[in-house]
């Protein structure tokens, strides 16, 4: 395991550095626009580097594991390519959604499914296959995009993912689940390597090749971890991207806009406007996610009605706390 993690870290540092150095030649640069939090041209698509490092290292040291879960690693590779293509060509959201949908179908067909929503009032909410399949596909595509949307401040998406992977690693160790242990641990060290270059002020961005890949891996591990914890508790482990997506989609719908229209109204934009400091904004959000992930882990086998009610209350608080309409009403 030590050799696997050390190799992953070294390869991640090397690959990310090479992408950063040759980004101009590769056409992988992020040009600032109206939604950017940076003002200079920055290399991007570091995800190509740290995701490739994970795949190569696992292929070298855990080949039998790679073969056993080949469908998962193929899906990660395909999502990385989709993100890389988007980083380079800036494809439409519709085309990207179709690609993610097909990859999610591939994962679901190979057995990664959400078969139950838990037990409430002693009633098991089990999903028949014709519901479990579509529901899982929507969940995977939805969370993959949700994680992608958090990639708006230096270090944020990577560090949020790091916290979630730490939770999955803990669950994997406790229950001796090799998929959780290997995937989460390798991504932990690869993200740490990436954050060397991405922590504020960032020298390179992960791009969609990174954020979409991380979103897919976290969604797959979330489904895998449902063997050991309740679905309502899992919502806390991956809470912040979910809550952020609910907030921005509700706000867009209220304004009569498409819920998929890009803007600067995410939680991290709100925090940045309040603190006007990237590091403080990022750290506050990381503390929130860390607290929520710990809560989810602690409640992993607790009463599901209580944990679901707590998450709904949490969602309600965030929806109102980050509702910018209240600020506008005060000014009138």
SVG drawing of the C-alpha trace seen along z (x, -y; Angstrom):
<svg xmlns="http://www.w3.org/2000/svg" viewBox="-44 -51 52 61">
<polyline fill="none" stroke="black" stroke-width="0.4" points="0.0,0.0 2.8,-2.4 4.4,-1.8 1.1,-2.4 0.5,-5.7 4.0,-7.0 4.0,-6.2 0.6,-7.9 1.9,-11.0 5.1,-11.3 3.4,-10.7 0.7,-13.3 3.3,-15.9 5.2,-15.1 2.2,-15.0 0.6,-18.2 3.9,-20.0 4.4,-18.9 0.8,-20.0 1.5,-23.3 4.7,-23.8 3.4,-22.9 -0.2,-24.2 0.3,-26.8 1.5,-24.2 -1.3,-21.8 -3.9,-24.5 -4.9,-24.0 -5.2,-27.5 -8.0,-29.2 -8.8,-32.6 -10.6,-34.9 -14.3,-35.7 -17.2,-37.3 -17.6,-34.3 -13.8,-33.9 -12.3,-34.7 -8.9,-35.2 -7.6,-37.9 -4.7,-36.2 -4.4,-33.3 -3.9,-30.1 -3.0,-26.6 -5.8,-24.1 -6.8,-20.4 -4.5,-19.3 -7.1,-16.5 -5.5,-14.8 -2.4,-14.6 -3.6,-13.4 -6.4,-11.1 -3.9,-9.5 -1.5,-9.0 -4.1,-7.1 -5.0,-4.9 -1.4,-4.1 -0.3,-3.5 -3.3,-1.1 -2.5,0.7 1.0,1.3 0.5,2.3 -3.1,3.5 -3.7,5.0 -6.1,7.8 -8.1,5.1 -8.1,3.0 -9.4,6.0 -12.1,6.9 -13.5,3.3 -12.5,2.6 -15.9,1.0 -15.3,-1.6 -11.8,-2.5 -12.9,-2.6 -15.7,-5.0 -13.2,-7.2 -10.9,-7.2 -13.8,-8.1 -15.1,-10.9 -11.5,-12.3 -11.4,-12.3 -14.8,-14.1 -13.5,-16.7 -10.3,-17.1 -12.2,-17.6 -14.3,-20.2 -11.3,-22.0 -9.7,-22.2 -12.8,-22.8 -15.3,-24.2 -18.2,-22.0 -21.9,-22.6 -23.5,-21.6 -25.9,-19.4 -23.2,-17.4 -21.3,-17.0 -24.5,-15.9 -25.2,-13.2 -21.6,-11.9 -22.0,-11.7 -25.4,-10.1 -24.0,-7.3 -21.1,-6.7 -23.5,-6.6 -25.6,-4.0 -22.5,-1.9 -21.6,-2.1 -25.2,-1.3 -25.5,1.7 -22.4,3.2 -24.0,3.3 -23.4,-0.1 -27.0,-0.9 -28.9,-2.5 -31.4,0.3 -32.9,-1.2 -33.6,-4.6 -33.5,-3.3 -36.0,-2.3 -38.6,-4.8 -41.3,-3.9 -40.1,-0.3 -40.9,-0.4 -38.1,0.6 -38.1,-1.7 -36.6,0.7 -36.4,-0.3 -37.4,2.1 -34.8,2.4 -36.8,0.2 -36.7,-2.6 -33.3,-1.9 -31.5,-2.1 -32.8,-5.6 -32.6,-6.9 -28.9,-5.8 -28.1,-7.3 -29.7,-10.7 -27.8,-10.6 -24.4,-9.9 -24.8,-12.6 -26.3,-15.0 -23.5,-14.7 -20.8,-14.7 -22.1,-18.1 -22.6,-19.3 -18.9,-18.7 -17.9,-20.3 -19.9,-23.5 -17.8,-23.8 -14.6,-24.4 -14.8,-28.2 -12.1,-29.2 -8.4,-28.1 -8.2,-24.7 -11.9,-24.4 -13.1,-21.5 -9.9,-19.5 -10.0,-20.1 -13.7,-19.3 -13.1,-16.1 -10.2,-15.3 -12.5,-15.5 -15.1,-13.2 -12.4,-10.7 -11.1,-10.7 -14.6,-9.7 -14.8,-6.9 -11.3,-5.7 -12.4,-5.5 -15.5,-3.5 -13.3,-1.2 -10.8,-0.6 -13.5,0.2 -15.3,2.7 -12.2,3.9 -13.7,2.8 -10.9,2.8 -12.6,0.7 -13.2,-2.1 -9.7,-1.8 -7.8,-1.7 -9.8,-4.3 -10.1,-6.8 -6.5,-6.5 -5.0,-7.0 -7.2,-10.0 -6.3,-11.4 -2.6,-11.5 -3.1,-12.6 -5.3,-15.5 -2.6,-16.5 -0.1,-16.5 -2.4,-18.7 -3.1,-21.1 0.6,-21.9 0.0,-23.8 -3.7,-24.7 -3.8,-26.3 -4.2,-30.0 -2.7,-31.6 -3.2,-28.8 -0.6,-28.0 -3.0,-25.6 -6.6,-24.6 -8.0,-21.0 -10.4,-21.8 -13.4,-19.6 -11.0,-16.7 -10.4,-16.8 -13.8,-18.0 -15.9,-15.7 -13.7,-12.7 -13.7,-13.5 -17.5,-13.9 -17.9,-10.5 -15.5,-8.7 -17.2,-10.2 -20.7,-9.2 -19.5,-5.6 -17.9,-5.4 -21.0,-6.9 -23.1,-4.1 -20.6,-1.5 -20.5,-2.9 -24.3,-2.5 -23.6,1.1 -22.3,-0.2 -24.3,-3.4 -27.8,-4.7 -28.7,-6.8 -29.8,-9.7 -26.5,-9.8 -24.6,-9.7 -26.3,-13.0 -24.2,-14.6 -20.9,-13.1 -21.3,-14.7 -23.5,-17.6 -21.9,-20.8 -22.0,-20.2 -25.6,-19.0 -26.7,-22.0 -24.9,-24.4 -26.7,-22.9 -30.1,-23.2 -29.4,-26.8 -28.4,-27.9 -31.0,-25.9 -33.8,-27.3 -32.5,-30.9 -32.4,-30.5 -35.9,-29.0 -37.2,-31.9 -35.7,-34.4 -37.3,-32.6 -33.9,-31.3 -32.8,-27.9 -31.6,-25.9 -28.5,-24.9 -27.5,-28.5 -24.0,-29.3 -23.6,-32.3 -21.7,-33.6 -24.3,-32.8 -22.8,-29.7 -22.0,-29.4 -18.3,-30.0 -19.1,-33.2 -21.3,-34.4 -18.6,-33.6 -15.9,-35.3 -18.0,-38.5 -18.5,-38.5 -14.9,-37.9 -13.1,-39.2 -10.4,-36.6 -10.0,-33.4 -8.2,-31.5 -10.7,-32.4 -13.7,-31.7 -12.3,-28.3 -11.3,-27.3 -14.8,-28.2 -16.4,-26.0 -14.0,-23.2 -14.7,-23.4 -18.4,-23.2 -18.0,-20.1 -15.7,-18.5 -18.2,-19.0 -21.0,-17.6 -19.0,-14.6 -18.2,-13.8 -21.9,-14.1 -22.7,-11.7 -20.2,-9.2 -21.4,-9.3 -25.0,-8.9 -24.3,-6.1 -26.5,-3.6 -28.8,-6.0 -32.5,-6.5 -33.0,-7.5 -36.0,-9.6 -34.0,-11.8 -31.0,-12.1 -33.2,-12.9 -35.1,-15.5 -31.8,-17.1 -30.6,-17.2 -33.8,-18.8 -33.5,-21.4 -29.9,-22.0 -30.9,-22.5 -33.6,-24.9 -31.1,-26.9 -28.7,-27.1 -31.4,-28.0 -32.4,-31.0 -28.9,-31.9 -27.6,-32.3 -30.7,-33.8 -29.4,-37.1 -33.0,-38.4 -33.0,-39.2 -30.1,-41.7 -31.9,-43.3 -35.1,-43.7 -33.1,-45.4 -31.8,-48.0 -35.3,-48.9"/>
</svg>
